[in-house]
């Protein structure tokens, strides 16, 4: 029973679709990190400068100030709505989604091109010298009949 279960799991895990999906998830995760870094480290600082030196990750609305004791230590941290971070993550998402859209579109185009090449009929092979000679003889004999 146990070996049957393991055998079924191995068969499932080694199917092409599952392996392809796993590779896609791993590459997608790495791609997401690259795009997130590009957005937070390259794009958003430029956008912030263009908008007057704003750092989006620091934008927030304080709902409740931090509570401090007599020594000045924070007893209860401030409650904030970090909408700047939300803007940052939203821009990340839009850029990642657009990049993936472009990659899928490119892959689909390449797959269609590959299918067309596979479906294209093979060129008819040139007849051998014997067939050409026999065809000429036939044509000459038909001309002699006329």
BELCOR-V812156 format. One record per residue. N is the residue number from 1. PSI is psi in degrees with one decimal (NA if undefined). Layout:
<<N:PSI> <N:PSI>>
This chain:
<<1:-45.8> <2:-42.0> <3:-33.7> <4:-42.8> <5:-47.3> <6:-37.6> <7:-43.7> <8:-42.3> <9:-43.2> <10:-42.7> <11:-42.4> <12:-47.6> <13:-27.5> <14:1.6> <15:146.8> <16:-42.9> <17:-39.2> <18:-44.0> <19:-43.4> <20:-41.5> <21:-42.3> <22:-43.9> <23:-43.0> <24:-40.6> <25:-43.1> <26:-47.2> <27:-40.0> <28:-39.9> <29:-44.7> <30:-40.3> <31:-40.2> <32:-39.7> <33:-39.3> <34:-46.3> <35:-40.3> <36:-42.1> <37:-42.4> <38:-41.9> <39:-51.7> <40:-32.0> <41:-22.7> <42:-49.8> <43:-51.5> <44:-36.3> <45:-38.8> <46:-43.9> <47:-41.1> <48:-41.4> <49:-42.6> <50:-28.3> <51:18.6> <52:30.7> <53:27.8> <54:131.7> <55:109.2> <56:-34.1> <57:-20.2> <58:-3.8> <59:125.5> <60:159.1> <61:125.3> <62:117.4> <63:-34.2> <64:126.2> <65:158.2> <66:144.7> <67:126.9> <68:149.9> <69:-175.7> <70:-23.5> <71:-4.2> <72:5.7> <73:144.6> <74:120.4> <75:-46.7> <76:123.4> <77:161.9> <78:149.8> <79:120.5> <80:152.6> <81:111.9> <82:72.1> <83:-23.3> <84:-41.6> <85:-36.8> <86:-41.7> <87:-44.5> <88:-48.5> <89:-35.8> <90:-42.1> <91:-41.8> <92:-50.6> <93:-46.3> <94:-44.1> <95:-42.0> <96:-46.5> <97:-42.4> <98:-41.3> <99:-43.9> <100:-39.6> <101:-46.8> <102:-40.6> <103:-41.8> <104:-40.2> <105:-42.7> <106:-43.9> <107:-40.7> <108:-40.7> <109:-43.5> <110:-39.3> <111:-41.5> <112:-39.7> <113:-40.8> <114:-41.5> <115:-42.1> <116:-39.4> <117:-39.0> <118:-36.5> <119:-17.9> <120:132.3> <121:143.0> <122:142.3> <123:142.8> <124:132.9> <125:148.6> <126:137.6> <127:151.0> <128:168.4> <129:-36.8> <130:-44.0> <131:-40.8> <132:-44.6> <133:-45.2> <134:-37.7> <135:-42.1> <136:-42.9> <137:-45.2> <138:-46.8> <139:-40.5> <140:-39.8> <141:-37.1> <142:-37.5> <143:-36.3> <144:-30.3> <145:-35.4> <146:NA>>
